[in-house]
Amino acid sequence: MIRYAISDPSILRFESLEEDLRRFFQKGATMILYRDKSNPFYEKNAGRFLEAIRRVAPSVKALLHGDPKLAAGLGANGVHLPSSRIEEVSEARSLGLYTIASAHNLQEALRAQELGADGVTLSPLFPSPGKGKALGVERFAQMVESLEIPVIALGGITDEQRIDRAMNVGAAGFASIRYFA
């Protein structure tokens, strides 16, 4: 099962970076994304993040958010593209990056698959602050059945019960900020 930790500035602090990362891994993270959309020092911090991952958990896939060239240049394992940048999946794959794309509907997920994404996060599965109307388990399951690539449940994944519900309808794993916090 994919256990995908998504960082957020509120739970990943650079003054205690390695300690914060260890907390993610204590909860079983197999992949981790450095995401801080509005940070003007993103590139510098991304480098620090990747160095810390290599020290703390070198077997964990480390992804950067939104920029395939930066991810490749800094030696990240992969990139997570927002739905607004799905068209960059092919570029990311050509750079040798493990590529996840965000999708919020079947059309976006199918487009990511067509372009060669390794997987998609499909969200929000459950209610999640600021993320719009939840897909719900039934609709999520229908979308999963329509796809050939791994689908990672995202949105409102806060406990083991919700993880189990996602896995029972075909998710390849889950992604979360709050579960790993």
C-alpha positions in Angstrom: 0.0 0.0 0.0 1.2 3.5 -0.9 1.4 5.7 2.2 2.0 9.2 0.9 2.8 11.9 3.3 2.2 15.4 2.1 4.0 18.2 3.9 2.6 21.5 4.8 4.3 24.5 6.3 2.2 24.1 9.5 3.7 20.6 10.2 7.1 20.6 8.6 9.4 23.2 10.1 13.0 23.6 8.9 14.3 24.3 12.4 13.3 20.7 13.4 13.3 19.1 9.9 14.7 15.7 10.7 12.6 15.3 13.8 9.4 16.3 11.8 10.4 13.8 9.0 10.9 11.0 11.5 7.3 11.6 12.7 6.1 11.0 9.2 8.0 7.8 8.9 6.8 6.5 12.3 3.4 6.5 10.7 4.7 4.4 7.9 5.1 6.9 5.0 6.5 5.2 1.9 6.5 8.4 -0.1 6.7 12.1 0.9 6.0 15.3 -0.9 7.6 18.6 -0.1 4.8 21.1 -0.8 4.9 24.8 0.1 3.2 26.6 -2.7 3.8 30.2 -1.6 7.3 30.0 -0.2 9.8 32.3 -2.1 12.6 30.0 -0.8 11.1 26.8 -2.2 14.1 25.8 -4.2 16.5 26.2 -1.3 14.2 24.5 1.1 13.6 21.7 -1.4 17.3 21.0 -1.5 17.4 20.9 2.3 14.4 18.6 2.4 15.9 16.1 0.0 19.2 16.1 1.9 17.4 15.4 5.2 15.3 12.6 3.6 18.6 10.9 2.4 19.9 11.0 5.9 16.7 10.0 7.7 15.0 7.5 5.3 16.9 7.0 2.1 14.5 4.3 0.9 11.5 6.6 0.9 10.4 8.2 -2.4 10.9 12.0 -2.1 8.8 14.1 -4.4 8.8 17.9 -5.1 5.7 19.8 -6.0 4.9 21.2 -9.4 8.3 21.6 -11.1 9.7 18.7 -13.0 13.0 20.5 -13.9 13.6 21.5 -10.3 12.9 18.0 -9.1 15.2 16.4 -11.6 17.9 19.0 -11.0 17.9 18.4 -7.2 17.8 14.7 -7.6 14.3 14.1 -6.2 12.7 10.7 -7.0 9.7 12.3 -8.5 7.3 15.2 -8.9 3.7 15.8 -8.0 1.9 17.9 -10.6 -1.2 19.8 -9.7 -4.2 19.3 -12.0 -3.4 22.6 -13.7 -0.1 21.2 -14.8 -1.2 17.7 -16.0 0.1 18.4 -19.5 3.7 18.4 -18.0 3.4 14.6 -17.2 5.2 13.7 -20.4 8.1 16.1 -19.6 8.4 14.8 -16.1 8.5 11.2 -17.3 11.1 12.1 -19.9 13.3 13.5 -17.1 13.1 10.0 -15.4 10.9 11.2 -12.6 8.3 9.1 -10.8 5.2 11.2 -11.6 2.0 11.7 -9.7 -0.7 14.0 -10.9 -3.6 15.5 -8.9 -7.0 14.8 -10.3 -10.4 15.9 -9.0 -12.6 14.2 -11.7 -12.4 11.3 -14.1 -11.4 13.4 -17.1 -8.3 14.7 -15.3 -7.3 11.3 -14.1 -7.8 9.8 -17.6 -5.7 12.6 -19.1 -2.9 11.9 -16.6 -3.0 8.2 -17.4 -2.9 8.9 -21.2 0.2 11.1 -20.7 2.0 8.4 -18.8 1.6 9.3 -15.1 2.7 6.7 -12.6 -0.4 7.4 -10.6 -2.9 10.0 -9.6 -4.2 11.4 -6.3 -8.0 11.6 -6.6 -9.6 14.0 -4.2 -11.3 14.9 -2.1 -12.5 11.4 -1.1 -13.9 12.6 2.3 -14.8 16.1 3.4 -11.6 18.1 3.9 -11.2 21.8 4.8 -11.2 24.1 1.8 -11.3 21.3 -0.8 -14.9 21.5 -2.1 -17.5 18.8 -2.2 -16.3 15.3 -1.4 -16.4 12.6 -4.1 -17.7 10.0 -1.6 -16.7 6.4 -1.5 -19.2 5.2 -4.2 -18.2 7.8 -6.8 -14.5 7.3 -6.0 -14.8 3.5 -6.5 -16.4 4.1 -9.9 -13.5 6.3 -11.0 -10.9 3.8 -9.7 -12.5 1.1 -11.8 -12.2 3.3 -14.9 -8.4 3.7 -14.5 -5.5 1.4 -15.1 -2.9 3.4 -13.1 -2.7 3.4 -9.3 -5.2 5.7 -7.7 -4.1 7.3 -4.4 -7.0 8.5 -2.2 -6.6 12.0 -0.9 -8.8 14.3 1.1 -10.1 13.8 4.6 -7.9 10.8 5.3 -7.4 11.2 9.0 -7.6 7.8 10.6 -7.3 4.0 9.9 -11.0 3.6 9.3 -10.9 6.0 6.4 -7.8 4.4 5.1 -9.6 1.0 5.2 -12.6 2.4 3.4 -10.4 3.8 0.6 -8.5 0.5 0.3 -11.7 -1.5 0.2 -12.9 0.3 -2.9 -9.7 -0.2 -4.9 -7.3 2.6 -3.9 -3.6 1.7 -4.3 -2.9 3.8 -1.2 -3.7 7.0 0.5 -2.2 10.5 0.8 -2.6 12.9 3.7 -1.4 15.9 5.5 -3.3 15.5 8.7 -2.9 11.7 9.2 0.9 12.1 9.2 0.8 15.2 11.4 
